[in-house]
Amino acid sequence: MIKKRNHTEQSTTQDFHKERLSTGQKVGVINLGCARNLVDSQEILGRLKKTGNRIVDIEHADVAIVNTCSFVADAKKESIDTILELLELKKQGKLKKVIVAGCLAQRYGKELAAEMKGIDAIVGTPSFLKNEVADQVSLTPKHFAYVKICESCYNRCSFCAIPGIKGKFSSKTIESVLEEIKRLDKAGVKEVNIIGQDITAYGMDLYREKSLARLLKEIVKVAENIQWIRLLYAFPAHVTDELIEVMAAEPKICKYIDMPLQHISDNLLLSMNRGITTAQTKALINKMRKRMPTASLRTTFIVGMPGETEENFQELREYMLETRFEKMGVFVYSREEKTAAYDMPGQVAETVKKKRMNTLMKDQQSISHDVQQGFVGRTLKVLIDEKEEGSNDIYIGRSEYDAPDVDGSVYVNSKRVLKPGDFVSVKITDALEYDLVGELLA
């Protein structure tokens, strides 16, 4: 029997389901943060639906769950602002209960309970099920899905709080991943996005070796309706030659990979505890480009890490200008408690961080423009996501080079009626800063 708690004492999501939402209520969720959080939200709702609760849009809910993020300062602020907005709706009688879940709750549960009166429950992140497929309520369109194959990170970067929040790195079994893929395939899903904090370390805990390439080979065998398999959040030090070969050789695997490099300067990579050197990073990128010349590489960099000098920053800038990543984002270093970098000397001023970020992003705008122009005149396979609102013949889709809700879109002019989930051939006629425009080919 589960021990009863005070209403704001932190518990697991499973405890909460059993204690407080065991009868039918109208429940809605606000998901904050990344796609990994989205999968957690789907699993939370799946468990609630299984216990007889009604899942509704948040504006129709009696019970609101906010699945929070606390990765960096901006994410924490967004989470707190959202909680305050929901508590105000509760005061107005528009909500009966407000539940705070996810990373912020896991990390700052006691502080939230003490400072934000009116929260009905504070719950952590869902337990990670290694050997079974969790019940989920899909929060994505029917034609694409996310499959989380591992939880937490195998590495402990000095700037990152995730291992402290998520705990020890954990992989799902190959059998449970394949079962989930089969279910999605049977449901007509066309695109699967493989996610995790570090998918390239997949299997290190279960099989004592990097097993992502092995898993992908098995996924391809059971994927009949699924035509695109996309890899998100790869750790560069864990990318193997076998993985590159599988990506290059298998048509269903998108020639796209999201692989945060974080920096290029040797002393910063060392202080970040990235487990890779400047020379190794450059060799890896060159190898991927040589084996997959049409691939789209997405990366992120951190500026303002403690100890980053102007020379370090210029080295980073020169590398990104030379390498010309198809997609690139920049974060300013966020000083996070209980991380190794928190007490490092040489903390960089906020004004300097922001200036460096703006410089890199301005450089990337020019690179992105050139990359986009390179698609004009080409024919791309496009997955239709939706019809443009208010238009009779314009549809919005994506190429294999664009991840959902992260990258750009392809606007398709078509006299033929198209549906979400349709794959079509599109002749690209124009390029915008991040999006493409094209005509449907008969």
Protein Blocks (a to p, Z undefined) as FASTA:
>chain_A
ZZdddfkbccdfklmmmmmmmbccddddddehjfklmmmmmmmmmmmmmnopacddfklp
fbdcddddfkbmmlmmmmmmmmmmmmmmmmnopafbdcdedjklmmmmmmmmmmmghiab
dcddddddfkbccddddfbdfkbccddfbgcjfbdcfkbcklmmnopaddddfklmmmmm
mmmmmnopabdcdddfblmlgoklmnopafklmmmmmmmmmmmklmbdcdehiafklpcf
klmmmmmmmmklccbddddekiacfklmmmnonopafklmmmmmmmmmmmmmmbccdddd
dehiahiafklmmmmmmmmmmnopabdcdddddddehiaklmpghiacfklmmmmmmmmm
mmmmmmmmmmmmmmgopacddddfbdcehiakbccdddfkbcehkbccdddddfbdcdeh
iacddddfbdcfkbccddddZZ
